[in-house]
């Protein structure tokens, strides 16, 4: 017995430890990264076309050329394997007096560039950093610089820094080597900086997230094994409980069926009585009269028979007028009619507590014959009535 208790304690301790570890290893948004996307960028570019590669690299005043407004646009598609394809268009302007292609120019000259390149995400090598995204690439393009067009071989190094899954900044430097240097053209460096926007995003787990997922799967498998053991221990007990529950359910179903049959029979009886009362029709009155006439007495006599036959039946009598006359007068007249209707039933031996009355005047017309509509007498007549509604059975 003691051995069993010790085993149970160790088992529960293991289960709680696994549950705690699983809670600590939940996959979060930090474990999700962008795997592939389109990236659109707009920004600035600067051109160092002095012919020096690193000499005077930061000699902005003499050798760098840029314009003070957006001059670079790019669109690229980036894939899960880390490769990207990008197209870039740039505009710039050389200023009078700058050193271009090894010579000093004497006028402002426009610069145009169209380039395509293949890049590789260095995070695939150094590991994901989420917000920091360095890359290298190669490509080719066409540049019109110093009024001299030339094809170029390109190499780029840069990085993007992300503020969210959508928005970030891109900084890069591209070396451009002329395909033919025999035409007085030189190599140059082009720098770019701007905002980038990602769309068409496909996300996936980072390496750390994948490791978490594998560990969670292992924990879940162990938890399931433990649960299977518990289920096996409780199986026979559950079967006995199920049999007992089934027996009780069958008994409850039989009671519910009997109760439903009783209610259905009662509703059927009620509908029969309702149809019977409705078939008697209403009590109608002459114009400006509350006298119960001979035909109305026949209706009330039949109604009295029904009330005597069914001691538990309780009715509501409602009386109405047509629209002619003032509202105040019609309220008074409908009250007279309902009182006379009730009085006649009482005179036939119906207990007063089985009858409830309500006078509505001209407020519940059953046709269009209101104060603004002309109607013949036969249409007005149907509004001068007493009706009967079952309120208790």
FENFEN-V350809 format. One record per residue. N is the residue number from 1. RES is the residue in three letters. PHI is phi in whole degrees, -180 to 180 (none if undefined). D_LAST is the distance of its C-alpha to the last C-alpha in Angstrom with 2 decimals. Layout:
n->N res->RES phi->PHI d_last->D_LAST
n->N res->RES phi->PHI d_last->D_LAST
This chain:
n->1 res->UNK phi->none d_last->66.10
n->2 res->UNK phi->-64 d_last->67.92
n->3 res->UNK phi->-62 d_last->68.97
n->4 res->UNK phi->-64 d_last->65.37
n->5 res->UNK phi->-65 d_last->64.26
n->6 res->UNK phi->-63 d_last->67.17
n->7 res->UNK phi->-62 d_last->66.37
n->8 res->UNK phi->-62 d_last->62.71
n->9 res->UNK phi->-63 d_last->63.84
n->10 res->UNK phi->-63 d_last->66.30
n->11 res->UNK phi->-61 d_last->63.72
n->12 res->UNK phi->-65 d_last->61.20
n->13 res->UNK phi->-64 d_last->64.04
n->14 res->UNK phi->-63 d_last->65.02
n->15 res->UNK phi->-64 d_last->61.47
n->16 res->UNK phi->-67 d_last->61.11
n->17 res->UNK phi->-66 d_last->64.53
n->18 res->UNK phi->-64 d_last->63.62
n->19 res->UNK phi->-63 d_last->60.38
n->20 res->UNK phi->-62 d_last->62.35
n->21 res->UNK phi->-63 d_last->64.96
n->22 res->UNK phi->-65 d_last->62.37
n->23 res->UNK phi->-63 d_last->60.82
n->24 res->UNK phi->-73 d_last->64.34
n->25 res->UNK phi->-106 d_last->65.10
n->26 res->UNK phi->-63 d_last->62.26
n->27 res->UNK phi->-70 d_last->63.38
n->28 res->UNK phi->-120 d_last->63.45
n->29 res->UNK phi->-62 d_last->64.40
n->30 res->UNK phi->-67 d_last->67.95
n->31 res->UNK phi->-86 d_last->68.24
n->32 res->UNK phi->-105 d_last->67.51
n->33 res->UNK phi->-130 d_last->70.42
n->34 res->UNK phi->-77 d_last->71.11
n->35 res->UNK phi->-93 d_last->72.53
n->36 res->UNK phi->-152 d_last->73.18
n->37 res->UNK phi->-172 d_last->72.75
n->38 res->UNK phi->-98 d_last->74.34
n->39 res->UNK phi->-130 d_last->76.21
n->40 res->UNK phi->-111 d_last->77.13
n->41 res->UNK phi->-133 d_last->79.70
n->42 res->UNK phi->-137 d_last->81.35
n->43 res->UNK phi->-173 d_last->84.17
n->44 res->UNK phi->-113 d_last->87.87
n->45 res->UNK phi->-136 d_last->90.96
n->46 res->UNK phi->-129 d_last->94.51
n->47 res->UNK phi->-119 d_last->97.59
n->48 res->UNK phi->-108 d_last->100.76
n->49 res->UNK phi->-115 d_last->103.23
n->50 res->UNK phi->-80 d_last->106.48
n->51 res->UNK phi->96 d_last->107.51
n->52 res->UNK phi->-88 d_last->107.25
n->53 res->UNK phi->-87 d_last->104.62
n->54 res->UNK phi->-117 d_last->104.54
n->55 res->UNK phi->-65 d_last->107.47
n->56 res->UNK phi->69 d_last->106.08
n->57 res->UNK phi->-56 d_last->102.53
n->58 res->UNK phi->-107 d_last->101.37
n->59 res->UNK phi->-86 d_last->103.83
n->60 res->UNK phi->-60 d_last->101.02
n->61 res->UNK phi->-65 d_last->103.20
n->62 res->UNK phi->-92 d_last->105.83
n->63 res->UNK phi->-118 d_last->104.12
n->64 res->UNK phi->-89 d_last->100.32
n->65 res->UNK phi->-129 d_last->98.82
n->66 res->UNK phi->-160 d_last->95.27
n->67 res->UNK phi->-117 d_last->93.38
n->68 res->UNK phi->-87 d_last->91.03
n->69 res->UNK phi->-156 d_last->87.92
n->70 res->UNK phi->-52 d_last->85.83
n->71 res->UNK phi->-138 d_last->88.29
n->72 res->UNK phi->-142 d_last->86.75
n->73 res->UNK phi->-135 d_last->83.76
n->74 res->UNK phi->-145 d_last->82.68
n->75 res->UNK phi->-144 d_last->80.05
n->76 res->UNK phi->-149 d_last->79.85
n->77 res->UNK phi->-117 d_last->77.87
n->78 res->UNK phi->-122 d_last->77.86
n->79 res->UNK phi->-108 d_last->77.04
n->80 res->UNK phi->-62 d_last->75.82
n->81 res->UNK phi->-80 d_last->79.35
n->82 res->UNK phi->96 d_last->80.66
n->83 res->UNK phi->-82 d_last->82.48
n->84 res->UNK phi->-141 d_last->81.94
n->85 res->UNK phi->-116 d_last->83.16
n->86 res->UNK phi->-139 d_last->83.72
n->87 res->UNK phi->-115 d_last->85.14
n->88 res->UNK phi->-135 d_last->86.66
n->89 res->UNK phi->-121 d_last->88.06
n->90 res->UNK phi->-136 d_last->90.22
n->91 res->UNK phi->-133 d_last->92.19
n->92 res->UNK phi->-152 d_last->94.87
n->93 res->UNK phi->-150 d_last->97.96
n->94 res->UNK phi->-80 d_last->101.40
n->95 res->UNK phi->-92 d_last->102.99
n->96 res->UNK phi->-53 d_last->106.54
n->97 res->UNK phi->98 d_last->108.90
n->98 res->UNK phi->-80 d_last->106.82
n->99 res->UNK phi->-89 d_last->108.44
n->100 res->UNK phi->-126 d_last->107.04
n->101 res->UNK phi->50 d_last->108.44
n->102 res->UNK phi->78 d_last->111.39
n->103 res->UNK phi->-139 d_last->112.27
n->104 res->UNK phi->-91 d_last->111.54
n->105 res->UNK phi->-87 d_last->109.71
n->106 res->UNK phi->-114 d_last->110.61
n->107 res->UNK phi->-153 d_last->107.37
n->108 res->UNK phi->-71 d_last->103.60
n->109 res->UNK phi->-131 d_last->102.51
n->110 res->UNK phi->-79 d_last->98.96
n->111 res->UNK phi->-127 d_last->97.64
n->112 res->UNK phi->-129 d_last->95.09
n->113 res->UNK phi->-142 d_last->93.78
n->114 res->UNK phi->-128 d_last->91.42
n->115 res->UNK phi->-134 d_last->90.94
n->116 res->UNK phi->-127 d_last->88.97
n->117 res->UNK phi->-150 d_last->88.77
n->118 res->UNK phi->-112 d_last->87.35
n->119 res->UNK phi->-119 d_last->86.28
n->120 res->UNK phi->-133 d_last->85.35
n->121 res->UNK phi->-78 d_last->82.98
n->122 res->UNK phi->-70 d_last->85.02
n->123 res->UNK phi->-62 d_last->81.88
n->124 res->UNK phi->-66 d_last->81.93
n->125 res->UNK phi->-102 d_last->85.11
n->126 res->UNK phi->-89 d_last->84.78
n->127 res->UNK phi->103 d_last->81.04
n->128 res->UNK phi->-69 d_last->78.06
n->129 res->UNK phi->-119 d_last->78.31
n->130 res->UNK phi->67 d_last->75.13
n->131 res->UNK phi->-90 d_last->76.50
n->132 res->UNK phi->-112 d_last->80.16
n->133 res->UNK phi->-134 d_last->80.94
n->134 res->UNK phi->-79 d_last->84.72
n->135 res->UNK phi->-152 d_last->86.04
n->136 res->UNK phi->-131 d_last->89.27
n->137 res->UNK phi->-169 d_last->89.98
n->138 res->UNK phi->-133 d_last->92.48
n->139 res->UNK phi->-176 d_last->92.56
n->140 res->UNK phi->-151 d_last->94.53
n->141 res->UNK phi->-171 d_last->94.49
n->142 res->UNK phi->-129 d_last->96.44
n->143 res->UNK phi->-128 d_last->97.73
n->144 res->UNK phi->-108 d_last->99.58
n->145 res->UNK phi->-129 d_last->101.49
n->146 res->UNK phi->57 d_last->104.60
n->147 res->UNK phi->60 d_last->104.41
n->148 res->UNK phi->-131 d_last->105.04
n->149 res->UNK phi->-76 d_last->102.41
n->150 res->UNK phi->-156 d_last->102.28
n->151 res->UNK phi->-80 d_last->100.15
n->152 res->UNK phi->-134 d_last->99.29
n->153 res->UNK phi->-95 d_last->98.44
n->154 res->UNK phi->-123 d_last->95.93
n->155 res->UNK phi->-136 d_last->94.96
n->156 res->UNK phi->-131 d_last->92.22
n->157 res->UNK phi->-135 d_last->91.07
n->158 res->UNK phi->-170 d_last->88.12
n->159 res->UNK phi->-153 d_last->84.90
n->160 res->UNK phi->-117 d_last->81.44
n->161 res->UNK phi->-123 d_last->79.51
n->162 res->UNK phi->-107 d_last->75.73
n->163 res->UNK phi->-92 d_last->73.44
n->164 res->UNK phi->-159 d_last->70.31
n->165 res->UNK phi->-66 d_last->69.46
n->166 res->UNK phi->-104 d_last->70.13
n->167 res->UNK phi->-113 d_last->72.88
n->168 res->UNK phi->-165 d_last->76.36
n->169 res->UNK phi->-121 d_last->80.07
n->170 res->UNK phi->-126 d_last->82.82
n->171 res->UNK phi->-127 d_last->86.51
n->172 res->UNK phi->-154 d_last->89.16
n->173 res->UNK phi->-132 d_last->92.83
n->174 res->UNK phi->-123 d_last->94.17
n->175 res->UNK phi->-86 d_last->97.77
n->176 res->UNK phi->-120 d_last->98.85
n->177 res->UNK phi->-107 d_last->102.00
n->178 res->UNK phi->-65 d_last->103.53
n->179 res->UNK phi->-66 d_last->103.89
n->180 res->UNK phi->-138 d_last->107.34
n->181 res->UNK phi->-98 d_last->109.36
n->182 res->UNK phi->-85 d_last->112.37
n->183 res->UNK phi->-109 d_last->111.18
n->184 res->UNK phi->79 d_last->111.56
n->185 res->UNK phi->-105 d_last->108.01
n->186 res->UNK phi->-123 d_last->107.13
n->187 res->UNK phi->-76 d_last->104.23
n->188 res->UNK phi->-151 d_last->101.72
n->189 res->UNK phi->-115 d_last->98.72
n->190 res->UNK phi->-123 d_last->95.41
n->191 res->UNK phi->-107 d_last->92.91
n->192 res->UNK phi->-134 d_last->89.24
n->193 res->UNK phi->-152 d_last->86.49
n->194 res->UNK phi->-180 d_last->83.07
n->195 res->UNK phi->-89 d_last->79.29
n->196 res->UNK phi->-127 d_last->77.51
n->197 res->UNK phi->-131 d_last->73.94
n->198 res->UNK phi->-95 d_last->72.37
n->199 res->UNK phi->-146 d_last->69.82
n->200 res->UNK phi->59 d_last->68.66
n->201 res->UNK phi->-76 d_last->68.49
n->202 res->UNK phi->-120 d_last->67.95
n->203 res->UNK phi->-104 d_last->67.54
n->204 res->UNK phi->-158 d_last->68.14
n->205 res->UNK phi->-83 d_last->68.92
n->206 res->UNK phi->-73 d_last->72.20
n->207 res->UNK phi->-61 d_last->74.42
n->208 res->UNK phi->-65 d_last->73.04
n->209 res->UNK phi->-65 d_last->69.48
n->210 res->UNK phi->-65 d_last->70.30
n->211 res->UNK phi->-64 d_last->71.74
n->212 res->UNK phi->-59 d_last->68.56
n->213 res->UNK phi->-62 d_last->66.49
n->214 res->UNK phi->-63 d_last->68.65
n->215 res->UNK phi->-67 d_last->68.37
n->216 res->UNK phi->-62 d_last->64.59
n->217 res->UNK phi->-64 d_last->64.43
n->218 res->UNK phi->-65 d_last->66.62
n->219 res->UNK phi->-64 d_last->64.47
n->220 res->UNK phi->-64 d_last->61.30
n->221 res->UNK phi->-64 d_last->62.96
n->222 res->UNK phi->-66 d_last->63.93
n->223 res->UNK phi->-64 d_last->60.47
n->224 res->UNK phi->-67 d_last->59.01
n->225 res->UNK phi->-62 d_last->61.52
n->226 res->UNK phi->-65 d_last->60.50
n->227 res->UNK phi->-65 d_last->56.81
n->228 res->UNK phi->-61 d_last->57.56
n->229 res->UNK phi->-64 d_last->59.23
n->230 res->UNK phi->-63 d_last->56.22
n->231 res->UNK phi->-62 d_last->53.93
n->232 res->UNK phi->-67 d_last->56.17
n->233 res->UNK phi->-62 d_last->56.15
n->234 res->UNK phi->-91 d_last->52.35
n->235 res->UNK phi->-60 d_last->51.77
n->236 res->UNK phi->-64 d_last->51.49
n->237 res->UNK phi->-63 d_last->49.31
n->238 res->UNK phi->-64 d_last->46.96
n->239 res->UNK phi->-64 d_last->46.81
n->240 res->UNK phi->-65 d_last->45.76
n->241 res->UNK phi->-64 d_last->43.11
n->242 res->UNK phi->-65 d_last->41.89
n->243 res->UNK phi->-63 d_last->41.60
n->244 res->UNK phi->-66 d_last->39.60
n->245 res->UNK phi->-65 d_last->37.35
n->246 res->UNK phi->-64 d_last->36.85
n->247 res->UNK phi->-63 d_last->35.83
n->248 res->UNK phi->-65 d_last->33.26
n->249 res->UNK phi->-66 d_last->31.96
n->250 res->UNK phi->-63 d_last->31.64
n->251 res->UNK phi->-64 d_last->29.67
n->252 res->UNK phi->-65 d_last->27.38
n->253 res->UNK phi->-64 d_last->26.97
n->254 res->UNK phi->-65 d_last->26.06
n->255 res->UNK phi->-64 d_last->23.35
n->256 res->UNK phi->-64 d_last->22.04
n->257 res->UNK phi->-64 d_last->22.13
n->258 res->UNK phi->-65 d_last->20.21
n->259 res->UNK phi->-66 d_last->17.49
n->260 res->UNK phi->-65 d_last->17.44
n->261 res->UNK phi->-61 d_last->17.29
n->262 res->UNK phi->-65 d_last->14.27
n->263 res->UNK phi->-66 d_last->12.44
n->264 res->UNK phi->-62 d_last->13.94
n->265 res->UNK phi->-65 d_last->12.81
n->266 res->UNK phi->-65 d_last->9.11
n->267 res->UNK phi->-64 d_last->9.78
n->268 res->UNK phi->-63 d_last->11.89
n->269 res->UNK phi->-62 d_last->9.55
n->270 res->UNK phi->-62 d_last->7.19
n->271 res->UNK phi->-64 d_last->10.67
n->272 res->UNK phi->-65 d_last->11.84
n->273 res->UNK phi->-66 d_last->9.47
n->274 res->UNK phi->-59 d_last->10.32
n->275 res->UNK phi->-63 d_last->13.89
n->276 res->UNK phi->-65 d_last->13.93
n->277 res->UNK phi->-68 d_last->13.10
n->278 res->UNK phi->-63 d_last->15.53
n->279 res->UNK phi->-69 d_last->18.08
n->280 res->UNK phi->-69 d_last->18.31
n->281 res->UNK phi->90 d_last->19.76
n->282 res->UNK phi->-97 d_last->20.27
n->283 res->UNK phi->-95 d_last->22.08
n->284 res->UNK phi->-114 d_last->25.61
n->285 res->UNK phi->-124 d_last->28.31
n->286 res->UNK phi->-74 d_last->32.06
n->287 res->UNK phi->-59 d_last->34.12
n->288 res->UNK phi->59 d_last->34.21
n->289 res->UNK phi->-125 d_last->32.11
n->290 res->UNK phi->-120 d_last->28.90
n->291 res->UNK phi->-77 d_last->29.37
n->292 res->UNK phi->-81 d_last->26.62
n->293 res->UNK phi->-82 d_last->28.81
n->294 res->UNK phi->-61 d_last->28.86
n->295 res->UNK phi->-66 d_last->27.14
n->296 res->UNK phi->-69 d_last->24.29
n->297 res->UNK phi->-64 d_last->23.94
n->298 res->UNK phi->-62 d_last->23.46
n->299 res->UNK phi->-63 d_last->20.49
n->300 res->UNK phi->-69 d_last->18.97
n->301 res->UNK phi->-62 d_last->19.88
n->302 res->UNK phi->-65 d_last->18.00
n->303 res->UNK phi->-67 d_last->14.91
n->304 res->UNK phi->-63 d_last->15.38
n->305 res->UNK phi->-62 d_last->15.61
n->306 res->UNK phi->-65 d_last->12.23
n->307 res->UNK phi->-65 d_last->10.70
n->308 res->UNK phi->-70 d_last->13.06
n->309 res->UNK phi->-68 d_last->12.32
n->310 res->UNK phi->-120 d_last->8.61
n->311 res->UNK phi->-61 d_last->8.95
n->312 res->UNK phi->-85 d_last->5.60
n->313 res->UNK phi->-79 d_last->4.80
n->314 res->UNK phi->-130 d_last->6.53
n->315 res->UNK phi->-119 d_last->9.05
n->316 res->UNK phi->-110 d_last->12.00
n->317 res->UNK phi->-101 d_last->15.26
n->318 res->UNK phi->-119 d_last->18.10
n->319 res->UNK phi->-121 d_last->21.63
n->320 res->UNK phi->-142 d_last->24.72
n->321 res->UNK phi->-126 d_last->28.44
n->322 res->UNK phi->-83 d_last->31.10
n->323 res->UNK phi->-83 d_last->33.66
n->324 res->UNK phi->-75 d_last->36.39
n->325 res->UNK phi->93 d_last->37.32
n->326 res->UNK phi->-76 d_last->37.19
n->327 res->UNK phi->-62 d_last->34.17
n->328 res->UNK phi->-64 d_last->34.39
n->329 res->UNK phi->-65 d_last->34.51
n->330 res->UNK phi->-68 d_last->31.57
n->331 res->UNK phi->-62 d_last->29.44
n->332 res->UNK phi->-64 d_last->30.42
n->333 res->UNK phi->-68 d_last->29.84
n->334 res->UNK phi->-68 d_last->26.30
n->335 res->UNK phi->-66 d_last->25.47
n->336 res->UNK phi->-60 d_last->27.01
n->337 res->UNK phi->-65 d_last->24.99
n->338 res->UNK phi->-69 d_last->21.59
n->339 res->UNK phi->-66 d_last->22.77
n->340 res->UNK phi->-66 d_last->24.03
n->341 res->UNK phi->-63 d_last->20.86
n->342 res->UNK phi->-63 d_last->18.83
n->343 res->UNK phi->-61 d_last->21.73
n->344 res->UNK phi->-64 d_last->21.81
n->345 res->UNK phi->-65 d_last->18.22
n->346 res->UNK phi->-64 d_last->19.07
n->347 res->UNK phi->-66 d_last->22.26
n->348 res->UNK phi->-93 d_last->20.40
n->349 res->UNK phi->94 d_last->18.97
n->350 res->UNK phi->-83 d_last->15.57
n->351 res->UNK phi->-64 d_last->15.17
n->352 res->UNK phi->-63 d_last->16.00
n->353 res->UNK phi->-73 d_last->13.62
n->354 res->UNK phi->-92 d_last->10.64
n->355 res->UNK phi->-126 d_last->12.59
n->356 res->UNK phi->-118 d_last->13.83
n->357 res->UNK phi->-122 d_last->16.92
n->358 res->UNK phi->-152 d_last->19.11
n->359 res->UNK phi->-107 d_last->22.57
n->360 res->UNK phi->-113 d_last->24.15
n->361 res->UNK phi->59 d_last->27.46
n->362 res->UNK phi->-100 d_last->29.22
n->363 res->UNK phi->-81 d_last->27.90
n->364 res->UNK phi->-129 d_last->25.52
n->365 res->UNK phi->-66 d_last->27.76
n->366 res->UNK phi->-105 d_last->26.77
n->367 res->UNK phi->-147 d_last->30.44
n->368 res->UNK phi->-84 d_last->33.81
n->369 res->UNK phi->-82 d_last->34.69
n->370 res->UNK phi->-95 d_last->35.26
n->371 res->UNK phi->-65 d_last->38.21
n->372 res->UNK phi->-104 d_last->40.62
n->373 res->UNK phi->-127 d_last->39.90
n->374 res->UNK phi->-79 d_last->41.08
n->375 res->UNK phi->-140 d_last->38.67
n->376 res->UNK phi->-71 d_last->39.11
n->377 res->UNK phi->-59 d_last->37.12
n->378 res->UNK phi->-64 d_last->34.80
n->379 res->UNK phi->-78 d_last->33.58
n->380 res->UNK phi->-64 d_last->33.13
n->381 res->UNK phi->-61 d_last->31.18
n->382 res->UNK phi->-69 d_last->28.19
n->383 res->UNK phi->-83 d_last->27.62
n->384 res->UNK phi->-89 d_last->27.46
n->385 res->UNK phi->-148 d_last->23.82
n->386 res->UNK phi->-120 d_last->20.43
n->387 res->UNK phi->-120 d_last->17.40
n->388 res->UNK phi->-133 d_last->13.64
n->389 res->UNK phi->-126 d_last->11.10
n->390 res->UNK phi->-74 d_last->7.27
n->391 res->UNK phi->-115 d_last->6.99
n->392 res->UNK phi->-154 d_last->3.78
n->393 res->UNK phi->-144 d_last->0.00
